[in-house]
Amino acid sequence: MKKIKYYYNTNTLRYEKLETPLRVTLLRILGFLSAAIVTAVILVSLAYKYFPSANEKRLMQRNEALHDNYYLLEDKVKKLQEQMSELEKRDNNVYRAIFEANPIPDSARAKAMAQQQEIQLVQGMDQENLSTSISNTLNTLTARIAHQTKSYTEIDGFIKNKEQLLACTPAIQPVSNKDLSRIASGFGYRIDPVYKTTKFHAGLDFAAPQGTPIYATANGTVETAGNTGNGYGNHVVINHGYGYQTLYGHMFRIKVRPGQHIKRGEIIGWVGSTGKSTGPHCHYEVHRNGEPVDPVYYFYNDITPEQYDRLLKLAASSNQSFD
């Protein structure tokens, strides 16, 4: 049974029935509901924060474990990248330099900038994509390791063929010149004997009597043997491999033929004065990767250090060439 409330009206001096307006009643109900909802939200938030469920506890533990594993893997990956970078640096700057081999281009390996971008991208990812990103990074490292392994296999081949490489590198003078009296003109700009102008002389001139034997300065295969009308007269070009070629010009007579395999010290012809020449001599050139280089740096097998110093001075003298 609902209780009826009365209040004393001082104006009428009577007890009158207390009636609450509908608006006030609605406001009270709304206020109560609002307070209840806010209180419930606060209680639920506190409960979720400080009293997680069993499933949430498992997820939180798994998340922490993933974080720990990710940072461990990231540390290992960084160490592997540092080791790979050091190996690549030593490969290009040390091992390949020893064997005069071209370094592996950066395009064959993962570039440092791309690696850094990848690391920054991984750090901004959520846990769902971390495994994929780490897998991609490891795939990149695997590719780099594969290229490095291939490089070391190639270097191993260089080591095994070192003796062959040395045999195919020009290392003696093309004519007998023990007393170093036959160097007539060196490598570089010299006075042309016909036109009397300064022109580039791409080899060394060895003055010698006609018929003096000319020797191959390294093992190789004869590419050219004859007179091709290029000013060298009767000449021989030998391909030694490893980027080396030698040319022997103005021969009186040629002994070898194209395609013939030659050993160092083997006679390939005799000194003459054919072609554009002003006297009997052997014009000798060394080419490295298609470019002429100073032959004087390839006479280290048949002379002493003292003779070599004297030879350098003779070859550097500015004089008129024979061709």
Phi, psi and omega in degrees: 000129182288133179282140178256127182256143178236157175222155183270118180270114183287342179283317183263351182056041180220157173277126181237156182287132181274121180239123180272129180295151181298323181298317180294320179299315180296320179296319178297318180296316180297318178298318180297316181296319180298315179297321180295318181295314180299317179298319181295318179298315179299314181297318180294318179299314178298321181294318180292325183283315186256346181227068181293157178283172181298320180294319178294321177300318179297317179295319179296318179296320179294321179297316178296319179296320178297318178300313181299314180296321180297314181293325176295315179296320179298319179295319178295318180297318179298318179295319177296319179295320178296317179296319179295319179298319179294318178296318180295320179295314179294325180298311183287317190268342184243293188298312182288331177294325180299319184261011178054041179260150179292139178292157177288130181294152181298334181295339179276352179236168177287129182284149183298321181296317179296323178296315181296318178298322180294319179297316179296323178295319180296320182296335180268003183273160173275175186294332183293331183259358183296316182298321178296316181295315179297321178299318178296319179297318178294326176296321177297315178298322179298319178296318179296320178296321179297316178296321181292321177298317177298320180296316180294327175297319178294318179296323177299322175295323176299318181297315181295329182260015182300319180297319178294320178300316180295322180292334182264003178264126178306131187214359179228170176279147184286344175230159178294122186210054185294326181268005176059031183266358188256000176286112184258326181206141185261188182275137177126198182280122181226166178281126179289130185289340182265309185269348179058031175244160179280122181226160180283125179256112191274009181206199177245144174254125177251109178286132181199153179298149178300136181097357176293133181297144174246132186248146172291135185270356178194164177294147178176192180236134181290126176263316182230139176210098182154190180253113182255008178076023181260010179097345180275356182064216175289115184218163180232135173242127180245130174265117183264354185080176180057024178089002184260138170221148175232150180232137180233113189250165172065034181289149173285317178211144181255138182261332188261173180227156179303139180090351182282137177276132186239144174255153177301135179089355179280139180288129180246351179172190184227147184300139177211201180216042180276160179077207180279088185214147180252004179177163181299125177191167174249116174271122187237129179233148172239129178245135178238115182054041175085356182247136178291136177235163183291116182296341184298339179276006181237037178237058186249005182260336188239012178223159179275166177303322179295317178296323181296318177300318179294322180296321178299319180292320180294318182290335182276353183293136178276114181209187181272137178279169180268353184215000000 
